[in-house]
Each structure stands twice: as structure tokens, then as C-alpha cells.
Amino acid sequence: MAVLVVLAVMVVVAGLLVWRARRDGLPGPEVVAGRFATAWGAGDAAALRDLVVDPAALDRLDPLATVAELQPTASHVTLGVVTKAENGTATAAFTMEVQLSEAGSVRWDGSLPLVDGEEGWAVQWGPSALHPRFPEGGAFRATTTWPERAAILGADGQPLTGEVATVVVGAEPRRIEDRAAVAALLAETLGVDPAAFAAALDAPGVQPDHFVPIVEVRRDRYDAVRDVIHPVPGLLFREGTARQSATTGFARHLLGRFGEVTAERLAELGPPYGAGDLVGLDGLEGAFEEQLAGRPQTNVELVDAKGAVVEVVGSPPAVLSRPLPTTLDPSVQAAAEAALAGVAVPAALVAVDGATGGVRAAVSRPIEEDFDRAVAGRYPPGSTFKVVTAYALLAAGLDPATIVDCPGTLVVDGREFGNFEGGAPGPEPFADAFAGSCNTAMIGQAATLPPGALGDAAATFGFGSDYSLGLPTAGASFPAPQGEVEAAASAIGQAAVEASPLHLATVAAAVATGTWRSPVLLVERADEQVTRPLEPAAAERLRTLMRRVVTQGSGTAADVAGLEVIGKSGTAEFGEGDPLPTHAWFIAAVGDLGAAVLLEGGGVGGRDAAPVMARFLEALPSR
């Protein structure tokens, strides 16, 4: 019997030794808690399951998914002191910090309970481990309060945008008697795309008695068609307000649109934005969303299963919005928009203050087309580039009274160049050849320039300069001509020469002031401006030549009584065909204000673009 007892004791002791050896190889509570904190912060779900007593507890309350409801950009768990008790338990203090995009972060302190089981130490996961006051069925909830959106300001410091009265035109599907007729009426009166109308009515979830929003318009626009659309069965109307410019379409492409966030825009912006938020969609409203909107105050709340607030976890402060000062002059912008009213082809008009480079107006038409041809379009400048060529010749010593030949055609290395509409005045003063926009005379004289002189003159007028208005911006380019034919074509603004209406407005402004300045739209970026002085004597003679264009040359349609207008017409060939289609240009300056008009595929500069310039200059406030 004694032998059996001894053997039994030996077996127990041996078992204890094996168990202790196995236990001695397992990590302690400090290590397990540290691994859990690291996995939680890193979002490692698999690692978390290996570190808890009951993995099913993570299914009931997933720490990763629960925190993810706050849409954090990052989260970090910092482990504190681990305290062991005598009964095989321990607690590990921790601090959870959740970064909420740029709105700041929230944090809370908690403790992880750990137990020492057969497999070693593990976390006893449950609601109180996530947060000390986390209730059964609870959740974190983030609510945001945005600061008041700041204004885009004009050159006078006054807002260019603000809250205006609107009307939402909607439809109740069951009351519409003739969908095709209603679609046609809305297209005619409010420009609603019939396909968009049909898509709104047929969208998933739309019920026959729903109010289906179709279009939101300014109150004045609604009033103009009210008598036509209000009696139509099935159309409903709701009054509201929206952030818009002072008049319908004012500076549409520069200021941009403000409205409900699209899926694409939401993906760009990310948190803290959500579906249904109102944001800048394009233009300055879109490009400077962060500055104009600021960042919201975010209240992170712990709520119970019924949505009642248990605790406010944190409230990162709002980032206040800031106004965006611009150089736009509302009166000049209005004059530019009035000048393009009724123009049937795609068109642009830009005006720039030559003394500062400030963009005073920029208009692109059609207004419903997103592309801003005034600022971002690139086109051959045609004969408006003769301003640059003439400057190069004058700077090289050419006297405007010098007799030059203007034949009907000129052959350069096998390529025949002609004058528009076959003009052939023959020998005449250079001043007259410039005023009449003689291609052959300009090509012939440009051939006498030293190598690189025309490229240098183009650079003086900003061709090749890199600048931006804070929006997609096209400047101007003058690639070095390859061969005599390209050199000849480049001298009259063809070949590979390109410029935007914005840039050609700066060319006119440079002649007026004697200095080329890169254009500026945002006051806060004025220190980025590039300036290039013109040779004073050449600039003075060039002003005289451009005045002659308006008084007795190709630009007489831009002559405005009481104004000392200088200008240059341009008819730029592009594309294919016989004859080739042409863009119509006219650039001009009055005082320090330079301007450019483009009629895309619109005909002849002096005949078609110059009258538009005249309308603009006539509509300007007294200067």
C-alpha cells in the first residue's frame, strides 16, 4: 500500500512539473494585453480572435466594426498598467484614440479584463472592455455641425455668392397624365433633360404618391415660367433657399456650382462628408471646398439600444471657414456676360486688369457646358499673334512707316500663304499692313528677324509661362518652329502656336501697360505672379499700330465712341476642310483693361468677334 501511495504522489508531482513547464512557456498577461492592443489598433481581426477567451464574443460585439462606424482615418490603442490579482485574473488599462479625418480625434480610457485559463492568459471580451459604460446593444454615434459656409468675394470685397430664394420643381407620378408632354415642357421652359426626368420618375423605390424632385431653380426663373408650368397636372412646387450667385449663371464656370454631393464627389472628399451633404461641385466652390466649408464640430456619443445618449465621448472643435477673395469685378463680369448674350456658337470673353494682372471677368458659353473655354481652352491665336510679331519687329528697329510688300500670295519653301479673302494691296507702310492684317507682309518681315527673336518676343508676352488661376488653366505656347514653313505659319499665329482667351487678354493688357503680367484670380496668390517688361519704345509704337487697327483697319467694328480702343483681329484656321473652318478672335484694351473675345468656329475676327468686343466695351461702367 505504501508503495502505491508513493507512486501516486510521484505521478501527481510529475504531472505538476509538466504542467508548470508548459505554463512557464506561455506569455503573461502583459504580453497578451499588448498583443491585443496592437491587433485592435491595426484592425487585425484574426489576431484578436486568438487572444480572447470566447471568440464568439467578438461576433456579438465586434470592436473593429463598432469603431469603424465613426469613419476614422486611424485608430491607436495605447496600453497602460497591467495589474494581476491573486485569483488568476488581471486588468490592463488602455487608452483608445480615434482620429476623425481632419476634424481632430476623440479618446477614452478603459480596461481589458484578462483571465488565466488552461491555454494561458486571454482577454475576457465584452461591452465594458470596449468602453467602461458601453451598454448592451449600444453603439458609437458621430454627429456633425458645420460652420457657416464662407463667401467667395469680388474685387470690392462683397460676396459673389449667397443664399437666394429657390423653387424645387417636382412631380407626383400618379397625377401625370402625359409623361412625354410634361418632359417636353420642362425641357423647353427650364432646360430639364427628358432622360433625367424619366430617370427620376423611374428610380428604384419611387412610389406613385411620392414628391419626386426634378430641378431646383431660382425664384425669379420660376416666376418667369410659372403661368406655363404651374397648372400642369402632376407637377408640384416647394419653396426653399440655395447658395447661388447674385444673378442666374453669373460667373458660372469660375464660381462653380454648390449642391448635394454626388457619389463621385463624395469619394473625392471622404470623411467627414456623407450622403446628402451640400458641397462645392466644381469651379472655385469645388476647388476650395475645405477653405469655404471649414471642418465641422464632431460630437462622438455613446448611445444605448434605443438611441439615448449614455455619454459624450468627445467633441473635436470645428475649423472655421474662410472667405475666398478674388479679383472678379461684378460690373465687368456683367458686361462680359451681356456681350455674349445671343451668340450662337461656343464663345468666351475674358478681361484682365493690366496694372495688376487681376482677372476682372471670364465668361464661357454655352453656360450649360462644364468645359471652361475662357480659361482652359487652347486655340490657334491666328492674326492676334501678329501683336507679338510686330513687337519683335519694332524692338528690332522696324519703323512703322517702312514700306513693305503685301502680295496676294507668298511661297515659302514650296508652301503658299495667302491673305484672308485674297487681299493684295501691294507695297504699303508697315502700319497699314498691320492694320489690314496682311499675312504675306508679316511673314516676309518676320523672316528678317534674327534667329530666336520671335520666340523671345513670345516669351516676353508670357508664351510658355506656367501659371494657374487655382482652377484648370491653359496659358499659351510657342514651340520653336521646325523649318521655314513652320516659321512662316508661326509668325501669323498658326502652326503649333496656341493660346487661351485668358492669355490673349493678358497680351492686350501688356501692350496697354508696357508690362506683361501673369493673370491672377485669387488675391492670396498674387505673390506668385510673373512679370515681364516690354521695351518701352516698341510698346508705345505698338499701341499706335493697334489703335490704327480699330480706327481704319480690320477692327473698325470695335471702335466705340468716347473710348481710346486699341485692338487686333484674328481669324485662325483649324481642323480640316476646304476652306478650313476658322475661329474668330478680337483682342482689345481700354485704359489698363485688356480683353479677348473668342467665337469658336465663329467666322471672321473683324466681322464677327469685333462687334462682340464693342458690346462689351460699351457696357462697361465708366472708366
C-alpha positions as CSV (number, residue, x, y, z in Angstrom):
1,M,0.0,0.0,0.0
2,A,2.8,2.4,0.9
3,V,4.4,1.7,-2.5
4,L,1.1,2.6,-4.3
5,V,0.9,5.9,-2.4
6,V,4.4,6.8,-3.2
7,L,3.8,6.0,-6.9
8,A,0.6,8.1,-6.9
9,V,2.4,11.1,-5.4
10,M,5.2,10.7,-7.9
11,V,2.6,10.8,-10.8
12,V,1.0,13.9,-9.4
13,V,4.3,15.6,-8.9
14,A,5.4,14.7,-12.4
15,G,2.1,16.0,-13.8
16,L,2.6,19.3,-12.0
17,L,6.1,19.6,-13.2
18,V,4.9,19.0,-16.9
19,W,2.0,21.5,-16.4
20,R,4.3,24.1,-14.8
21,A,6.9,23.6,-17.6
22,R,4.1,24.2,-20.2
23,R,2.8,27.2,-18.2
24,D,6.2,28.7,-17.9
25,G,6.4,28.8,-21.7
26,L,3.2,30.8,-22.1
27,P,3.0,34.6,-22.3
28,G,1.9,36.5,-19.3
29,P,-1.0,39.0,-19.1
30,E,1.3,41.9,-20.0
31,V,2.2,40.3,-23.3
32,V,-1.3,39.1,-24.1
33,A,-2.8,42.6,-23.4
34,G,0.0,44.2,-25.5
35,R,-0.7,41.9,-28.4
36,F,-4.5,42.6,-28.1
37,A,-3.9,46.3,-28.1
38,T,-1.7,46.1,-31.2
39,A,-4.1,43.9,-33.1
40,W,-7.0,46.2,-32.2
41,G,-5.2,49.3,-33.3
42,A,-4.1,47.6,-36.5
43,G,-7.5,46.2,-37.4
44,D,-6.3,42.6,-37.3
45,A,-9.5,40.6,-36.7
46,A,-7.8,37.2,-36.9
47,A,-5.2,38.1,-34.2
48,L,-8.0,39.3,-31.9
49,R,-9.8,36.0,-32.1
50,D,-6.7,34.2,-30.9
51,L,-6.4,36.4,-27.9
52,V,-9.8,36.2,-26.3
53,V,-11.4,33.6,-24.1
54,D,-14.5,33.3,-26.3
55,P,-14.2,34.3,-30.0
56,A,-18.0,34.3,-30.3
57,A,-18.0,37.4,-28.0
58,L,-16.3,39.2,-30.8
59,D,-19.1,38.2,-33.1
60,R,-21.6,39.7,-30.7
61,L,-19.7,42.9,-30.3
62,D,-17.0,43.5,-32.9
63,P,-14.6,46.2,-31.7
64,L,-13.3,46.9,-35.2
65,A,-16.7,47.3,-36.8
66,T,-18.1,49.3,-33.8
67,V,-15.2,51.9,-34.0
68,A,-15.4,51.9,-37.8
69,E,-18.9,53.3,-37.6
70,L,-17.2,56.6,-36.7
71,Q,-15.4,56.5,-40.1
72,P,-12.0,57.1,-38.6
73,T,-8.9,57.7,-40.6
74,A,-6.8,55.9,-38.0
75,S,-7.1,54.5,-34.5
76,H,-4.5,53.7,-31.9
77,V,-4.6,51.8,-28.7
78,T,-2.0,52.6,-26.0
79,L,-1.6,50.0,-23.3
80,G,-1.2,51.2,-19.7
81,V,-0.5,49.4,-16.4
82,V,-1.4,45.7,-16.2
83,T,-2.5,44.7,-12.7
84,K,-2.6,41.0,-11.6
85,A,-4.9,39.7,-8.9
86,E,-4.5,36.6,-6.7
87,N,-7.4,34.8,-8.3
88,G,-5.9,34.3,-11.7
89,T,-7.3,37.5,-13.2
90,A,-5.7,40.7,-14.4
91,T,-6.8,44.1,-15.8
92,A,-4.9,46.1,-18.4
93,A,-5.5,49.8,-18.6
94,F,-5.6,51.3,-22.1
95,T,-6.4,54.5,-24.0
96,M,-8.2,54.4,-27.3
97,E,-7.6,57.3,-29.7
98,V,-9.7,57.6,-32.8
99,Q,-8.6,60.1,-35.5
100,L,-11.7,61.6,-37.2
101,S,-10.2,62.8,-40.5
102,E,-9.0,66.4,-40.1
103,A,-11.7,67.1,-37.5
104,G,-9.5,66.0,-34.7
105,S,-9.6,63.0,-32.5
106,V,-11.5,61.5,-29.6
107,R,-10.2,59.3,-26.9
108,W,-11.4,57.3,-23.9
109,D,-9.8,55.3,-21.2
110,G,-10.8,51.7,-20.5
111,S,-9.5,48.4,-19.1
112,L,-9.2,44.9,-20.6
113,P,-10.1,42.1,-18.2
114,L,-7.9,39.0,-18.6
115,V,-8.2,35.5,-17.1
116,D,-5.6,32.8,-16.7
117,G,-7.1,29.6,-18.2
118,E,-5.8,26.2,-19.3
119,E,-4.5,27.7,-22.5
120,G,-2.9,30.6,-20.7
121,W,-3.9,34.3,-20.3
122,A,-6.7,35.6,-22.6
123,V,-8.9,38.7,-22.8
124,Q,-12.4,38.3,-21.4
125,W,-14.1,40.4,-24.1
126,G,-17.4,42.1,-23.5
127,P,-19.1,45.6,-23.7
128,S,-17.3,47.0,-20.7
129,A,-14.0,46.0,-22.3
130,L,-14.8,48.2,-25.3
131,H,-15.8,51.2,-23.2
132,P,-16.5,51.3,-19.4
133,R,-20.0,52.5,-20.0
134,F,-20.8,50.6,-23.2
135,P,-24.4,49.3,-22.8
136,E,-25.8,46.1,-24.3
137,G,-26.9,46.8,-27.8
138,G,-25.1,50.1,-27.7
139,A,-23.2,52.0,-30.4
140,F,-21.0,55.0,-31.0
141,R,-22.6,57.8,-33.0
142,A,-21.0,60.8,-34.6
143,T,-23.0,63.9,-35.3
144,T,-21.5,66.9,-37.1
145,T,-22.3,70.6,-37.1
146,W,-20.8,72.6,-39.9
147,P,-19.7,76.2,-39.5
148,E,-21.4,78.7,-41.8
149,R,-20.0,78.4,-45.3
150,A,-17.8,81.4,-46.2
151,A,-18.4,83.5,-49.3
152,I,-16.4,83.9,-52.5
153,L,-15.6,87.6,-52.6
154,G,-15.4,90.0,-55.5
155,A,-12.7,92.7,-56.0
156,D,-14.8,95.1,-54.0
157,G,-14.8,92.7,-51.0
158,Q,-18.5,91.9,-51.4
159,P,-19.9,88.4,-51.7
160,L,-20.4,87.0,-55.2
161,T,-22.5,84.1,-53.8
162,G,-25.1,83.9,-51.1
163,E,-28.5,82.5,-50.1
164,V,-31.2,83.1,-52.7
165,A,-34.9,82.0,-52.9
166,T,-35.5,78.9,-55.0
167,V,-38.3,76.7,-56.1
168,V,-37.9,72.9,-56.3
169,V,-40.0,71.6,-59.2
170,G,-41.1,68.1,-58.6
171,A,-43.6,65.5,-59.8
172,E,-46.2,63.2,-58.3
173,P,-46.1,60.2,-60.7
174,R,-49.7,59.1,-60.3
175,R,-51.1,62.5,-61.3
176,I,-49.1,62.9,-64.5
177,E,-51.4,62.4,-67.5
178,D,-48.8,62.6,-70.3
179,R,-45.2,62.0,-69.3
180,A,-43.8,62.8,-72.8
181,A,-45.6,66.1,-72.9
182,V,-44.5,67.1,-69.4
183,A,-40.9,66.1,-70.2
184,A,-41.0,68.3,-73.3
185,L,-42.5,71.2,-71.4
186,L,-39.8,71.1,-68.7
187,A,-37.1,70.8,-71.3
188,E,-38.5,73.9,-73.1
189,T,-39.1,76.1,-70.0
190,L,-36.3,75.0,-67.6
191,G,-33.8,73.1,-69.7
192,V,-34.5,69.8,-68.0
193,D,-33.1,66.8,-69.9
194,P,-36.0,64.5,-70.7
195,A,-33.8,61.5,-70.0
196,A,-33.1,62.9,-66.5
197,F,-36.8,63.5,-66.0
198,A,-37.6,59.9,-66.9
199,A,-34.8,58.5,-64.7
200,A,-36.1,60.4,-61.7
201,L,-39.6,59.1,-62.0
202,D,-38.4,55.5,-62.7
203,A,-35.8,55.5,-59.9
204,P,-35.9,52.4,-57.5
205,G,-38.2,53.0,-54.6
206,V,-40.3,55.8,-56.1
207,Q,-44.0,55.4,-55.2
208,P,-46.9,56.8,-57.2
209,D,-47.8,59.3,-54.4
210,H,-44.2,60.5,-53.8
211,F,-42.9,64.0,-54.4
212,V,-40.0,63.4,-56.9
213,P,-37.6,66.4,-57.1
214,I,-36.8,67.2,-60.7
215,V,-35.0,70.5,-60.7
216,E,-34.3,73.4,-58.3
217,V,-34.3,76.9,-59.9
218,R,-34.1,80.4,-58.7
219,R,-37.3,82.1,-57.7
220,D,-37.0,84.7,-60.5
221,R,-36.6,82.0,-63.1
222,Y,-39.6,80.1,-61.8
223,D,-41.7,83.2,-61.8
224,A,-40.9,83.8,-65.5
225,V,-42.5,80.4,-66.4
226,R,-44.9,80.0,-63.5
227,D,-48.0,80.6,-65.6
228,V,-47.0,77.9,-68.0
229,I,-45.9,75.1,-65.7
230,H,-47.9,75.6,-62.5
231,P,-51.3,74.4,-64.0
232,V,-49.8,71.1,-65.3
233,P,-51.3,68.1,-63.6
234,G,-48.7,66.1,-61.6
235,L,-46.2,69.0,-61.2
236,L,-45.6,70.1,-57.6
237,F,-43.6,73.1,-56.2
238,R,-41.7,73.6,-53.0
239,E,-40.0,76.8,-52.0
240,G,-36.6,76.9,-50.5
241,T,-33.2,78.6,-50.5
242,A,-29.9,77.7,-52.0
243,R,-26.4,79.2,-52.3
244,Q,-26.1,80.8,-55.7
245,S,-24.6,83.8,-57.4
246,A,-26.4,87.2,-57.4
247,T,-27.9,86.5,-60.9
248,T,-28.7,83.3,-62.7
249,G,-25.5,81.8,-64.2
250,F,-23.3,84.7,-63.0
251,A,-19.6,83.7,-63.5
252,R,-20.9,80.1,-63.6
253,H,-17.6,78.5,-64.7
254,L,-15.4,80.4,-62.3
255,L,-17.5,80.4,-59.2
256,G,-18.8,76.8,-59.8
257,R,-21.8,75.0,-58.5
258,F,-22.9,74.2,-55.0
259,G,-25.3,71.4,-54.3
260,E,-25.9,67.9,-53.0
261,V,-22.8,65.8,-53.0
262,T,-22.5,63.3,-55.9
263,A,-21.2,59.8,-55.4
264,E,-18.0,60.7,-57.3
265,R,-17.5,63.9,-55.3
266,L,-18.1,62.0,-52.0
267,A,-15.4,59.6,-52.9
268,E,-13.0,62.5,-53.5
269,L,-13.8,64.3,-50.3
270,G,-14.2,61.3,-47.9
271,P,-15.0,61.8,-44.2
272,P,-16.4,63.8,-42.6
273,Y,-18.7,64.2,-45.6
274,G,-21.7,61.9,-46.1
275,A,-24.6,61.3,-48.4
276,G,-26.9,64.3,-48.6
277,D,-24.3,66.9,-47.7
278,L,-24.2,70.1,-49.6
279,V,-20.7,70.8,-51.2
280,G,-18.9,72.7,-53.9
281,L,-19.2,70.6,-57.0
282,D,-16.8,72.4,-59.4
283,G,-15.2,75.8,-60.0
284,L,-13.9,77.7,-57.0
285,E,-16.7,76.3,-54.9
286,G,-15.3,72.8,-55.5
287,A,-11.6,73.6,-55.7
288,F,-11.6,75.5,-52.4
289,E,-14.2,73.4,-50.6
290,E,-12.0,73.0,-47.5
291,Q,-11.4,76.7,-47.1
292,L,-15.0,77.7,-47.8
293,A,-16.6,75.0,-45.7
294,G,-14.2,74.6,-42.9
295,R,-14.5,71.5,-40.9
296,P,-17.4,70.5,-38.7
297,Q,-17.6,70.1,-34.9
298,T,-18.0,66.4,-34.4
299,N,-19.8,65.1,-31.3
300,V,-19.0,61.4,-30.7
301,E,-21.7,60.0,-28.4
302,L,-22.2,56.6,-26.8
303,V,-25.8,55.6,-27.2
304,D,-27.9,52.7,-25.9
305,A,-30.1,50.4,-28.0
306,K,-32.8,53.0,-28.1
307,G,-30.5,55.8,-29.3
308,A,-30.5,57.6,-26.0
309,V,-27.1,59.3,-25.2
310,V,-25.2,57.5,-22.4
311,E,-22.1,59.6,-22.6
312,V,-20.5,62.2,-24.9
313,V,-17.1,60.6,-25.6
314,G,-15.6,63.7,-27.2
315,S,-16.2,66.8,-29.3
316,P,-13.3,67.9,-31.6
317,P,-13.7,71.6,-32.3
318,A,-14.8,72.9,-35.7
319,V,-12.3,74.5,-38.1
320,L,-13.9,77.8,-39.1
321,S,-14.5,78.5,-42.8
322,R,-12.6,81.4,-44.5
323,P,-13.7,83.7,-47.3
324,L,-12.0,83.4,-50.7
325,P,-11.2,86.9,-52.1
326,T,-11.0,87.1,-55.9
327,T,-10.2,89.8,-58.4
328,L,-13.6,89.5,-60.2
329,D,-15.4,92.8,-60.8
330,P,-19.1,92.2,-60.8
331,S,-19.8,95.1,-63.1
332,V,-17.2,94.0,-65.6
333,Q,-18.4,90.4,-65.4
334,A,-22.0,91.5,-66.1
335,A,-20.8,93.5,-69.1
336,A,-19.0,90.4,-70.5
337,E,-22.0,88.2,-70.0
338,A,-24.3,90.7,-71.7
339,A,-21.9,90.9,-74.6
340,L,-22.1,87.2,-75.3
341,A,-25.9,87.0,-74.9
342,G,-27.4,85.6,-78.0
343,V,-24.1,84.4,-79.5
344,A,-25.0,81.2,-81.3
345,V,-21.6,79.5,-81.3
346,P,-19.3,78.4,-78.4
347,A,-17.7,81.5,-77.2
348,A,-15.6,83.1,-74.5
349,L,-14.7,86.6,-73.2
350,V,-12.0,87.4,-70.7
351,A,-11.0,90.8,-69.2
352,V,-7.8,91.4,-67.3
353,D,-6.5,94.4,-65.4
354,G,-3.2,95.2,-66.9
355,A,-1.9,97.1,-63.9
356,T,-2.3,94.2,-61.5
357,G,-3.0,91.1,-63.7
358,G,-6.3,90.6,-61.9
359,V,-8.9,88.8,-63.8
360,R,-12.0,91.1,-63.9
361,A,-14.3,88.9,-65.9
362,A,-14.3,85.5,-67.6
363,V,-17.3,84.1,-69.4
364,S,-17.6,80.7,-71.2
365,R,-20.6,79.7,-73.4
366,P,-22.7,77.6,-73.6
367,I,-23.3,78.1,-69.9
368,E,-24.6,74.5,-69.5
369,E,-21.4,73.0,-70.8
370,D,-18.9,72.2,-68.0
371,F,-15.8,73.0,-70.1
372,D,-14.5,76.5,-69.4
373,R,-13.1,77.5,-72.7
374,A,-12.4,81.0,-71.5
375,V,-9.7,79.8,-69.0
376,A,-8.8,76.3,-70.0
377,G,-9.3,76.3,-73.8
378,R,-6.3,76.2,-76.2
379,Y,-6.7,77.5,-79.7
380,P,-4.5,78.8,-82.5
381,P,-4.5,82.6,-82.0
382,G,-4.3,83.5,-85.7
383,S,-3.7,87.1,-86.5
384,T,-4.0,88.2,-82.9
385,F,-0.4,86.8,-82.6
386,K,0.7,89.5,-85.1
387,V,0.8,91.8,-82.0
388,V,3.8,89.6,-80.8
389,T,5.4,89.5,-84.2
390,A,5.0,93.3,-84.7
391,Y,6.6,93.8,-81.3
392,A,9.6,91.7,-82.2
393,L,10.0,93.7,-85.5
394,L,9.6,97.1,-83.7
395,A,12.1,96.1,-81.0
396,A,14.5,95.1,-83.8
397,G,14.3,98.6,-85.2
398,L,11.5,98.4,-87.8
399,D,9.9,101.8,-88.4
400,P,6.1,101.6,-88.9
401,A,6.4,103.9,-91.9
402,T,8.7,101.5,-93.7
403,I,7.2,100.3,-97.0
404,V,6.7,96.6,-97.0
405,D,5.2,94.4,-99.7
406,C,1.8,92.7,-99.2
407,P,1.3,90.5,-102.2
408,G,-1.7,88.3,-102.6
409,T,0.3,85.1,-102.1
410,L,3.8,84.3,-100.8
411,V,5.5,80.9,-101.3
412,V,7.8,79.7,-98.5
413,D,9.8,76.5,-99.2
414,G,7.0,75.3,-101.5
415,R,4.1,76.2,-99.3
416,E,1.8,79.0,-100.5
417,F,0.5,81.5,-98.0
418,G,-2.3,83.9,-98.8
419,N,-4.2,86.8,-97.3
420,F,-7.7,86.4,-95.9
421,E,-10.3,86.9,-98.7
422,G,-7.4,87.3,-101.2
423,G,-6.4,90.9,-100.3
424,A,-3.3,92.1,-102.2
425,P,-2.7,95.9,-101.7
426,G,1.0,95.5,-102.7
427,P,3.6,97.8,-101.3
428,E,2.4,99.9,-98.3
429,P,3.6,101.2,-94.9
430,F,4.0,98.5,-92.3
431,A,1.5,100.4,-90.2
432,D,-1.2,99.8,-92.9
433,A,-0.2,96.2,-93.4
434,F,-0.6,95.6,-89.7
435,A,-4.0,97.4,-89.6
436,G,-5.2,95.4,-92.6
437,S,-3.8,92.2,-91.1
438,C,-1.7,91.3,-94.2
439,N,-0.4,87.8,-93.7
440,T,2.2,87.9,-96.5
441,A,3.7,91.2,-95.3
442,M,4.0,89.9,-91.8
443,I,5.6,86.6,-92.9
444,G,8.0,88.4,-95.1
445,Q,9.1,90.8,-92.4
446,A,9.3,88.1,-89.7
447,A,11.8,86.3,-92.0
448,T,14.2,89.2,-91.5
449,L,14.3,88.8,-87.7
450,P,17.5,87.3,-86.1
451,P,17.1,83.6,-85.1
452,G,15.1,83.2,-81.9
453,A,13.9,86.8,-81.9
454,L,10.2,85.8,-82.4
455,G,10.4,83.2,-79.7
456,D,12.0,85.7,-77.3
457,A,9.2,88.2,-78.1
458,A,6.6,85.4,-77.4
459,A,8.3,84.7,-74.1
460,T,8.1,88.4,-73.2
461,F,4.3,88.2,-73.7
462,G,4.1,85.1,-71.4
463,F,4.0,82.3,-74.0
464,G,5.5,79.3,-72.3
465,S,4.9,80.6,-68.8
466,D,3.4,78.3,-66.2
467,Y,0.6,79.9,-64.1
468,S,-2.7,78.9,-62.7
469,L,-5.8,80.6,-61.5
470,G,-6.4,77.9,-58.9
471,L,-8.6,76.1,-61.5
472,P,-7.6,74.2,-64.6
473,T,-5.8,76.8,-66.6
474,A,-4.3,76.9,-70.1
475,G,-1.7,79.5,-70.9
476,A,0.0,79.8,-74.2
477,S,2.7,78.0,-76.1
478,F,5.1,78.9,-78.9
479,P,7.1,75.8,-79.8
480,A,10.3,76.5,-81.7
481,P,9.4,76.3,-85.4
482,Q,11.0,73.4,-87.3
483,G,11.8,74.8,-90.8
484,E,10.9,77.8,-92.9
485,V,7.2,76.8,-93.4
486,E,6.6,76.4,-89.6
487,A,8.4,79.7,-89.0
488,A,6.2,81.5,-91.5
489,A,3.0,80.0,-90.1
490,S,4.0,80.7,-86.6
491,A,4.5,84.4,-87.4
492,I,0.8,84.7,-88.1
493,G,-0.3,82.6,-85.1
494,Q,-0.8,79.2,-86.9
495,A,1.4,76.1,-87.0
496,A,1.7,74.8,-83.4
497,V,1.1,78.2,-81.7
498,E,-1.7,78.1,-79.1
499,A,-3.3,80.4,-76.6
500,S,-6.3,80.6,-74.3
501,P,-8.7,83.5,-74.4
502,L,-7.4,84.3,-70.9
503,H,-3.8,84.5,-72.1
504,L,-4.7,86.7,-75.1
505,A,-6.4,89.1,-72.8
506,T,-3.1,89.4,-70.9
507,V,-1.4,90.2,-74.2
508,A,-3.7,93.1,-74.9
509,A,-3.2,94.3,-71.3
510,A,0.5,94.1,-71.7
511,V,0.5,96.4,-74.7
512,A,-1.7,98.9,-72.8
513,T,0.6,99.0,-69.7
514,G,4.0,98.1,-71.0
515,T,4.4,95.0,-68.8
516,W,3.1,91.5,-69.2
517,R,1.7,90.1,-66.0
518,S,0.6,86.6,-65.5
519,P,-3.1,86.6,-64.6
520,V,-4.3,86.4,-61.0
521,L,-7.8,85.4,-59.8
522,L,-7.1,84.6,-56.2
523,V,-5.9,87.6,-54.1
524,E,-3.9,85.3,-51.8
525,R,-1.8,84.0,-54.7
526,A,-0.8,87.5,-56.0
527,D,2.7,86.9,-54.8
528,E,3.1,84.1,-57.3
529,Q,2.7,86.5,-60.2
530,V,5.3,86.6,-63.0
531,T,6.0,90.0,-64.7
532,R,8.0,90.8,-67.9
533,P,8.5,94.4,-69.0
534,L,8.2,95.3,-72.7
535,E,10.7,97.6,-74.4
536,P,9.1,101.0,-73.9
537,A,9.6,102.5,-77.3
538,A,8.4,99.3,-79.1
539,A,5.4,99.1,-76.8
540,E,4.5,102.8,-77.5
541,R,4.7,102.2,-81.3
542,L,2.7,99.0,-80.9
543,R,-0.1,100.9,-79.1
544,T,-0.3,103.3,-82.1
545,L,-0.5,100.4,-84.5
546,M,-3.3,98.7,-82.6
547,R,-5.2,102.0,-82.4
548,R,-4.9,102.2,-86.2
549,V,-6.5,98.7,-86.5
550,V,-9.6,100.0,-84.7
551,T,-9.9,103.3,-86.5
552,Q,-9.2,102.3,-90.1
553,G,-8.2,98.6,-90.3
554,S,-9.8,95.2,-89.7
555,G,-11.2,96.1,-86.3
556,T,-13.4,99.2,-87.0
557,A,-16.4,97.3,-85.7
558,A,-14.8,97.5,-82.2
559,D,-14.4,101.3,-82.3
560,V,-16.5,102.8,-79.5
561,A,-17.3,106.5,-79.3
562,G,-15.6,108.2,-76.4
563,L,-13.1,105.3,-75.8
564,E,-9.5,105.1,-77.0
565,V,-9.7,101.5,-78.0
566,I,-6.7,99.6,-79.3
567,G,-7.1,96.1,-80.7
568,K,-6.3,93.4,-83.2
569,S,-8.5,91.0,-85.1
570,G,-7.7,87.3,-85.7
571,T,-9.1,84.7,-87.9
572,A,-7.5,81.3,-87.1
573,E,-7.7,78.3,-89.3
574,F,-8.2,74.9,-87.6
575,G,-9.3,71.3,-88.4
576,E,-10.0,70.0,-91.9
577,G,-12.0,71.1,-94.9
578,D,-11.8,73.3,-98.0
579,P,-11.9,76.0,-97.0
580,L,-10.7,75.3,-93.5
581,P,-13.0,76.3,-90.6
582,T,-12.0,79.4,-88.6
583,H,-12.1,80.7,-85.1
584,A,-12.9,84.4,-84.8
585,W,-10.8,86.5,-82.4
586,F,-10.6,90.0,-81.3
587,I,-8.3,91.4,-78.5
588,A,-8.5,94.9,-77.3
589,A,-7.5,97.3,-74.5
590,V,-9.1,100.4,-73.0
591,G,-7.0,102.2,-70.4
592,D,-5.4,99.4,-68.4
593,L,-8.1,96.8,-69.1
594,G,-7.2,94.1,-71.7
595,A,-9.8,91.8,-73.1
596,A,-10.2,88.9,-75.6
597,V,-13.2,87.6,-77.4
598,L,-13.3,84.1,-79.0
599,L,-16.0,82.7,-81.2
600,E,-15.2,79.1,-81.6
601,G,-15.6,78.1,-85.2
602,G,-17.3,81.5,-85.4
603,G,-16.1,83.0,-88.7
604,V,-14.0,86.2,-89.1
605,G,-12.4,88.2,-86.4
606,G,-13.1,91.7,-87.6
607,R,-16.6,90.9,-88.9
608,D,-17.8,88.6,-86.1
609,A,-15.7,89.0,-82.9
610,A,-15.1,92.7,-83.1
611,P,-18.8,93.6,-82.7
612,V,-19.0,91.4,-79.6
613,M,-16.0,93.3,-78.2
614,A,-17.7,96.6,-78.9
615,R,-20.8,95.5,-77.0
616,F,-18.6,94.6,-74.0
617,L,-16.8,97.9,-74.0
618,E,-20.0,99.9,-74.4
619,A,-21.5,98.0,-71.4
620,L,-18.5,98.7,-69.1
621,P,-19.0,101.1,-66.2
622,S,-17.4,104.5,-66.9
623,R,-13.6,104.1,-66.8
